[in-house]
Amino acid sequence: FERILNKAFGALLGLGIGLRHNYLLEVRGRKTDRLYSTPVDVLEFKGRRFLVAPRGRTQWVRNAEAAGEVSLKRGVERRRFRVRIVSNDAKPEILKEYLDRFKLTVQRYFPLEAGSESGAFVKIAERYPVFELLEV
């Protein structure tokens, strides 16, 4: 069911329909070189952009690590970014902000409740890959 919803939501984003933070993430497969896409929420926080993987080290995460870059698409707009892996020490406040801001769609992936103190995220930070997006 979730896969069907992601495909439908991805199709809407491809048409340019979505909230300001919704994008279609495009990344090359590390083995196939095929272009894969998935809907994501981009967190703008303290003047920087971040991608958080609420489901952990999924295929798109591994592909982004291998490629070193991703594209974000909405409608006809497509922008390329280099990705920088965020260290576990820097993740707690980013994870807190991400969960607080997008709790309706991502709360189920976190063992902490939205509104938890950032210190609570220290213990779970290694489970959630975070990338800073850098303009190409």
N, C-alpha and C positions, 0 to 999 in steps of 0.2 A: 504494500500500500504506500509506504514512504517513497519507494522508488518511482511509483506512478506520480505522486505529488511533486517530487523533485523534477521529473521530466516536464510536467505541466507548467510548473513555476518557471523552469528554465526556458520554456517556449515563450512565456509571457515576457521574461526579461529580454529574450532575443528580439522581441517586438518593441522593446522600450518601455514596457509596463512594469512598474515596481516602485518601491519606496526609495528614497534618496540613498540609503545605505545598501540596497540590494544590487548585486551584480552577478553576472555569469562568469565564473572563473574558468579560464581556458589555459590548459597546460599540456605540453607534449609528454607522451608516454616515454618512460625511461628505457623501455625495451622495444616498443613498437614504433616509436616516433609518431604515432597517431595523435591527433588533437582530441583531448578529452575535456568535457565541461561539466560544471556542477554549480548550482546556485550558492552564493555565500553572502554573509553580512560583513561589510567592511567597517571596522571601527576607526573612527577619527577621534584621536585622543591626544591632548597636549600638542596639537599642531602636527601630528604624525599619523600615518595610516597603518593599520594592522589587520592581518588575517589571522583568525583564531580557528583552530580545528577542534570543534566541540566533541567530535567523535573519536579523537585521538589520532594515531598514525595511520590514517587511511591512505588509499592509493594516490589521491591528489596530493597529499603531503609528501609522500615519497617521490612522486614525479616532480614536484616543485623543488625539492631539495636537489634532485639530480640535475634538473634543467637550470636552476639558478635564476629563473625568471618565469613570470606568468603574465597573462593578459586579463584585464577586466573588461567585460562587454555589457553594454545595455543599449538595445536598439542598434543603430548604425555606429555608435561610438565604441571604439576599442582603444584601450590604453595599455601599453606594456610597462611592466615594472620588474626591476631586479628584486629578489627577495633576500632579506637578511634574517637569519635565525636569531630569535631573541633568547637570551640565556634564562635559565630557570630562576635565577636571582631577580631578574627584571620582570618576570611574568605576573606575580601576584596582583599588582595594582591594575595591570592590563586585563587579566582574567576577571577581576572584580567588576571593572567598568563594563566589560563585554557582557557578563551575566546580568548586571543591573540594567543595562540598556536594551538587551535583546531577550529578556527573560521569557517572554511568551513563546518564543520559538526554540530556545536552547536550554531552558531550565532542566528538562528531563535528562540531559547529558551530564549534569553536575551533581555531585553528592552534597553540595552546599546550597543553601537557599540564597536567592537574590537578596541583596542587602547585608550579607555577611561581611565582617571586617576583612580587609585585605590580608591581614596576617593569617587568616584561616586558609588562604589559598596557597601558602608556602608548601604545605604537605602534599598538595595535589598538582602543583605546577608542572612536574615532569610528565604527567599524563597528557597534557594538552600542548601540542606544538603551536607556536606563535611565530609569525613572520612579520617583519616590518617591510612595508612596500616602499621601494625607492624608485623615483622617476628614472626612466631610461633616457 
